[in-house]
Amino acid sequence: MARNKYPEQTLEQILSVSTVLFKEKGYEKTSIQDIIDKLGMSKGAIYHHFRSKEEILLAVMEKQFSYATQMFDNLINNTQAANSKEKLTKILEHIVADPKAHSIDSILITQIKNPQFVVTGIKNGVNKDAPSIAKIMLEGKEDGSINTDFPTECAEIFMLLVNIWINPILFEREHDDTVNRLRFLQQMMKGLGADIVSDQLINKLSEHYSDIGGYIQNE
């Protein structure tokens, strides 16, 4: 068999088709054979890149995380604001409202109780996003808009709480319970000297979870 001259294009095709199938059929109901049939490739072409469906999901997740990181960097470089606190607030609101940043949330919702998924989310939040937030907080300390002596720790705890503790899917919470925790986060960050959780951010986050069916329903 001739060697594939464009392995990167093949990899991208596999991820794109897999993402569509995971959305349409659900991750659990999608088989490797479904992916093979949709692609029109040989089984060997798939297994050359991935050993299992789980590996494909991890690659889909990593691609999404990479997009989110790039978007975050672009927002940091291009967002105009009167001060650093306003800049960070605008960035957070934009991220929540960006549909592409949440394009695979319907897939991830089925994996929320997978320990590997949760740990990956924690690591990405703390290792990739928190340092950028901490940098803006440090700039805010210099311009007087943010007042914390622990920008790194403040940014890390914010990411842990907003990504994990706030998540109603992980803890099977109702809408009102989630909003209460967002309000608590707002007050906590304000008390730490980083008043970056706006009412608009709370509304956008609560609406996002509603849109993806993240709340348990009252009996």
Summary of the structure (lengths in Angstrom):
residues: 219
radius of gyration: 19.6
end to end distance: 59.0
largest distance: 64.7
contacts: 633
relative contact order: 0.10
helix: 74%
strand: 0%
